[in-house]
Amino acid sequence: MSTLAIRDMPAALFGSAGARRARLTDWDASIRGIRSTSRRIGFVSLEPGAGATTLAEQVLRVIAARRPDPALAIDVSGGERDLGARLGAPATAPSDARAGARTTADALTGLSTGIGWYALRPPLPDGGVAAWLSEAAPITRFFDVSITDFGTRHPLVDLAACSALCDVVCLVSDGRRSPAELARAVAPAIAALPERPTPVLALVDHSRAGGAVARTMASDEWPVVGIPFDRGLRGGGRPAGPARDAVLQLAATLLSARKAVAA
């Protein structure tokens, strides 16, 4: 390495660190920003094990830590390690007060609560969509942000019905080419629904391949966020390093419904 190259290294390193700080500051500000309407965010995957529930929990915690009003977590996934279980929230019994909610106090009746969030974990005798319509629909307007874990849904069965309940749909996929391309192909159909939800792709690098597929899709019409694999998240831990930054970027993207500055 030449003397000139060595001399230039500190500036390059500090420049990179400065750019990262600027991105983190921008994402943080986007999450904290005042909203004039409530935002309904849904997490869904096309295949089991993609990480939809994990990301729903992490984004909820990021938002709950940064916004002044509590967010609403809605669990209609029906999975064993669903969002409600990760939050430690028990099942939520039906409530006449919530069903006919006219005040915030009505909406909060019987909900579990944690730091910066309330949780709705209704029974699912008729499926997730029916449970959402009967239990969540009457109260989401009382929250600035609601986050629903829909779990795994099939494009030809109930993905459209779940997506129609949201302002923004986070399609969580394995970051390898084949599953990522499937999610990419589904996004336009979601955007074309009469309710006009915005699709956002979250591609999790389960194979530790470096997120190349997510980078190649960065120029797509829909926001695409690559999520580095973090083994600690499976056990309910907190993301570290690049994964932590990516979750922050994803939260900012979902709240703004636009492409955040890339990591």
Order of alpha helices (4+ residues) and beta strands (2+ residues): alpha-beta-alpha-beta-alpha-alpha-alpha-beta-beta-alpha-beta-alpha-beta-alpha-beta-alpha-beta-alpha
